[in-house]
């Protein structure tokens, strides 16, 4: 098992996202997907200091996808309630 001091840690100076040995971790400690981070943060707010290797990717989650999902849920609820 690697000790923490043996791990490569990178933190984005723009948003504070953390990578440990190349794996993105959310602030909750849960493993993250850098494509989701790109769609939710980096593509809109990132600049030349952004260290996300997936910046520019549109294959992950985005605010537009989340809004569409909420709209669909609301529509389903309206359809169920007649």
Buried (B, 14 or more C-beta within 10 A) or exposed (E): EEEEEEEEEEEBEBBEBBBBEEEBBEEEEEEBBBBBBBBBBBBEEBEEEBBBBBBEBEEBBBEEBEEEEEEEEEEEEEEEEE
